[in-house]
Amino acid sequence: MKLYPIKFEPILVSKIWGGTQLSDLLRKLGKENNLGESWEISAIEGHESIVCNGPLKGTTIVELIEQYGERVLGQHVIDKCGKHFPLLIKYIDAADDLSIQVHPNDALAWKKHQSKGKTEMWYVLKAQGDARLLSGFKGNVDAETIRQAIDAGSFTNLMNSIKVDEGSTFFIPAGRVHAIGKGILLAEIQQSSDITYRLYDYNRIDKNGKKRDLHIEDSLEAINYKDVESGRVDYAIGKNGSATLVKCPYFQTNILEIKGQTTKSYTDIDSFVILMNVSGEAQISTSGGDVSLRYGETILIPGEIKDITIYSNSAKLLEVYIP
C-alpha cells in the first residue's frame, strides 16, 4: 500500500491547571473544561496514538511502525533511534501556572526509569495579557540555595521570568528548570518521555484536597547547575518563508510561512516529517494523497514521501524531523 499523510486522534489530558482553549481554539472537543494537553502524536506506553484518516484508520502508531518500519520512520531514524517513534508532540493550554519542574537527561532517566530523557521546545500560539513563563536561573545556584527558596516560598525569585507573545520560542534541554505560566497556549516538541520532576507547586491543592507530590531529591540530581540560560530563541523568517527554530540531537524544528504555493523536498533528510499548523489553514499534496491541515491540526508525513506541495492563502507550520 502506498503511504499517505497521516492524522492521529488527539489524546486529551485533563490537568489541574488546564483550561478551555484546546476545545475552543483547536476544536479538540472534550467533556471537561480543564483540558491541559492534547497529545498529537505519541508512542508512550498506554498512550499510543491511533490513526484517524485513510485506509490505516484505527491502526496505532506502534502497529504502523511494526508493519511499515523504515517506510514510515526513514532508515536514518531507525539507525539512530531504533524502531521506536522518538518524539512526543503536544499542545498545552495553561489556564493557570504549571509547577516549576525539571526533566532528566538520557543517562539519569535510564538509570532511574529505563527511559529516554526529556529535552523539549515550546512555540507560543497564544498569550493573554502579561503572560509569562519561567526558564533557567538568573545566576548561579546550588542545591542548598534551592532548598532554602522552596522552604521560604520564594523559588520564583531565582528564575528568569520572560513575557511571551505569539511566536515566542524556547529551547528547554534536559536539566533546565522551567515552568509555563498562566494564559499561554503553546506547541511542545519533545523526546518520547513523560518523566517530570516537580520542584515547586505553589502549595496548590488538587480536587481531592491534597497537595501534589514534589520530587525534590530527583530534581536536585537532574538540574544542570551550570546552565543559566533562558533558552529563548531569536529568529527571523527569511525570504524563502522559513527559519530554523531549534536543531539539537533529538529533533529539528523549522517554521514555514506559507502564502500561495510552496514545494518541499525531503530527499536529503531520510526522516518522517511532522507538520503542526500554528496559524491559518493549508492543503498538503503528496504522491500518496492530499490532506487538509486546519489550525491546531498535526500530520505525519511518512519517510518514504520525499516531495510535498503546500497551498495556503496564509499559514504558519512547524516542520519537525530527526536531523
Stockholm file with secondary structure:
# STOCKHOLM 1.0

chainA/1-323         MKLYPIKFEPILVSKIWGGTQLSDLLRKLGKENNLGESWEISAIEGHESIVCNGPLKGTTIVELIEQYGERVLGQHVIDKCGKHFPLLIKYIDAADDLSIQVHPNDALAWKKHQSKGKTEMWYVLKAQGDARLLSGFKGNVDAETIRQAIDAGSFTNLMNSIKVDEGSTFFIPAGRVHAIGKGILLAEIQQSSDITYRLYDYNRIDKNGKKRDLHIEDSLEAINYKDVESGRVDYAIGKNGSATLVKCPYFQTNILEIKGQTTKSYTDIDSFVILMNVSGEAQISTSGGDVSLRYGETILIPGEIKDITIYSNSAKLLEVYIP
#=GR chainA/1-323 SS CCCCCBCBCCEEEEEEEEESHHHHTTCCCCSCSCEEEEEEECEETTEECBBCSSTTTTCBHHHHHHHHTHHHHCHHHHHHHCSSCCEEEEEEEESSCCCEEECCCHHHHHHHHSSCCCCEEEEEEEECTTCEEEEEESSCCCHHHHHHHHHHTCGGGGEEEEECCTTCEEEECTTCCEECCTTEEEEEEEESCCCCEEEECTTCBCTTSCBCCCCHHHHHHHCCTTCCCCCBCCCCCCTTSEEEEEECSSCEEEEEEEEEEEEEECTTTCSCEEEEEEEECEEEEETTEEEEECTTCEEEECTTCCEEEEEEEEEEEEEEECC
#=GC SS_cons         CCCCCBCBCCEEEEEEEEESHHHHTTCCCCSCSCEEEEEEECEETTEECBBCSSTTTTCBHHHHHHHHTHHHHCHHHHHHHCSSCCEEEEEEEESSCCCEEECCCHHHHHHHHSSCCCCEEEEEEEECTTCEEEEEESSCCCHHHHHHHHHHTCGGGGEEEEECCTTCEEEECTTCCEECCTTEEEEEEEESCCCCEEEECTTCBCTTSCBCCCCHHHHHHHCCTTCCCCCBCCCCCCTTSEEEEEECSSCEEEEEEEEEEEEEECTTTCSCEEEEEEEECEEEEETTEEEEECTTCEEEECTTCCEEEEEEEEEEEEEEECC
//
